[in-house]
Amino acid sequence: MIEIFHKGGPIMWPLLLVSVVALSVVIERLVFIALEKKNRNPALVGDILTKVENGHVDEAARLGEGSKDFVARALTYALTHREKSFSEAMLRSANWELKRFNRGLTLLDTAITLAPLLGLLGTVVGMIGSFNMLGGSELGAPAAITGGIAEALIATAFGLGIAITALLPFNYLNAREEEARLEIQDAASHVELHLKR
C-alpha cells in the first residue's frame, strides 16, 4: 500500500491529509450521535408536553432543567423565556441545538468535494509528465511514460475512494440532523398550540 501511495506522486500527500480530516470528522460525529442517542429521554419530553397541555407551564420549564436531551433543553429554554416571545426563544434554542448536530459537516462536505478534484489534479500532473517524456529524449523509455500514467490513475482512484467513502457517513449525519430538527419542530409546535389557547 505504501508503494502504491508513493507511485501516486506528490498529490498523494494532500489526499492523505484530506482523508485524515474526513475520518476525524466522521469519528467525532458518530461519537456525538451515539451520545445524543444515549441521552435521549422521550419520557421527559412527554412529561413536559403534558404539563404544558394542563396549563402548568412553569412546572414544565422546571422539569427540563439540567436535562441532556436536546429536545427537552430546547423546550426548557423556550419556556423559560416565553414572556418575551416563545417563538423567538424556541427558534434560538433550536438553532443552537441544530448547530451542534451540524458541527464539522461543512468540513466533511469540503473533503468530499476536494478529494476528487485533487485526484484530478494528480491526473493532470501525471499526464503532463508523460507527455513531456514523449516529446523529449526519453522516447525509448516506455516504463517512464507509463509511470506518469500510473501516477495519474492512482491519484484519481484515491481521490474518488476518499469521496465515496466519506459520502455515506455524510448522508447519515445529515439525516440525523434532519431527524433532530423534525423532533424539535414537532415538540415546539405542540407547545405553541397549547400556549395560544
N, C-alpha and C positions, 0 to 999 in steps of 0.2 A: 504494500500500500504506500509506503514511504517513497519507494522508487517511482511509482506512478505519479505521486504528488510532485516529485522533483521534475519529472518529464513534462508536467503541465506548464512549466515556465514560471516566470516571476509573478504572474497574475494569481497564482495559487495562494500566495500569502494573504492578499486582501480577501480572497474567497474563504480562507481558513478563519480569518477574523470575523467575517460576516456569519459564518456557521457557528462560531463560538457565541457571538452575540445572540443569534436566534435561539440557540439551545439554552442559553442562560435565561432569556425571557420566558421561553416555554416552560422550563422547570419552575421558575419563580411563580409564574401564573398558575400552573397546575397545583402547586402547593397552596397558593392563595385560594383557589376554587375549592380544594379539599377542606381547608379550614373554614371557609364560609359555609360549606355544606354541613360540616360538623356543628357549627354554631347556630344553625337554623333552629328556630323554636316556633313552629306554626301554632302550637297551643297558646303561647303567649300572645301572638298576633291576634288569634281568635278571641282571647280574653279582652284585649284592648278594644277590638271592634265591638264586642258585646257591651262593654262599659259605655262606649260612645252611643250605641243604639239605645241604651237605657237612660241616657242623659247624664251619666257620671263621667264627664269629660276630664275633670281634674284627676279623678282616680285612674282613668285610662292613661293619662300622661305619666302619673307616678309609677304605674305598673311597668312601663317600658324603660325606666331609668336604669342605667348600667347594663342593659341587655347587649349581647354580642350579635344578636340577629339584626341584619341590615334593614329589614322591613320595619321591625319594632323601633330601631334607632331613628329611622326617617319619620315615622309616625309620632314618636315621642317629641322630637324636635319641633315638628309642625304643630302639635297640640299645645306644647308649652308656649309657643309664640303665636297662637291663633288670634289673640286680641288685636294684633296689628293687621295680619292678613294670613289666614290659614293657607290659602293658595300659594302666596309668595313664599311662606315658610316651608311648605311642602316641596315646592319647586327647588328651593335652595338645598334642602336636605337630600332630596332625590338626586340632584346634580352631584352633590358631594359623594354620595354612596356610589353612583354610577361611575364617577371619576376613578374611584378605587378599582372598579371592575375593568376599566379601560386602560389602566396604567400599563405601559410597555407595549400595547398593541400597535401604536404608531411605529415604534422601533421595529417590531416584528414585521409589519407591513412593508416597511422600507427594506428590510433584509430580503423579503420575498421578491420585491421588485429589483433590488440591486444585484442579487446573485446571478440571475441570467444575463444581466447587462455586463457584469464583469466577465462572465464566461464568454460572451460575445466579443468583448474587448480582447480576451485571450485568443479567440479565434482569429480576429483581425491581425493581431501581432504575430501569431504563428504563421499565418498565410503570407504576410509581408516578408517574414524571414525566408519562407520557402521560395517566394518569387524572386527575392534578392539573390538567392543561391542559383536559381535558374538563369538569371541574367548575368551572373558573374562567372568567375573562372572555375567554380566548383561544380560545373555541369556534370562532371563524371562521378559525382558523389551522391548517388540516389538515396543513400541512408540519411544524409544530412537534409535532403529535401523532404523526405517522408517524416523525419524527426520534427520538422516545423509543422507539418500537417497533424501529426500525432499530438503535438503541444496544443494545437488549435482544438482538436476534438476532446482532449482530456479536460481542458478548461471549461468548454461548453457543457460537457457531461456533469462536471462537478457543480457548476452554476445552476443547471436545471435540477440536479439532485437536491441541492440545498433548498431551492424554491419549492419544489414539490413536497419535500419532507416537512417544511415549515408551514405549508398551506393548510394541511389537515388540522394541526392544533390551533392555527389562527382562526379557522372557521368554527372549531369547537368553542374557543374562548369568546368569539363574537356571539355565538348562540347563547352562552351562559350570561353574557352581559344583557342581551335582549330579554332573556328569561327574567333576570333580576329587575329590569326596567318594567316589565309587564306586571310582576308581583307587587312592586311599589305602587305602580299606577292603579292597579285593582284595589289595593288597600286604601289608597288616598281617595279614590272615587267613592268608595263605601263610606268613609268617614265624612267626606264633604256632603254627601246626600243627607246624612243624619244631622250634621251641624246646621244645615239650612232650614230644617224643619222648625 
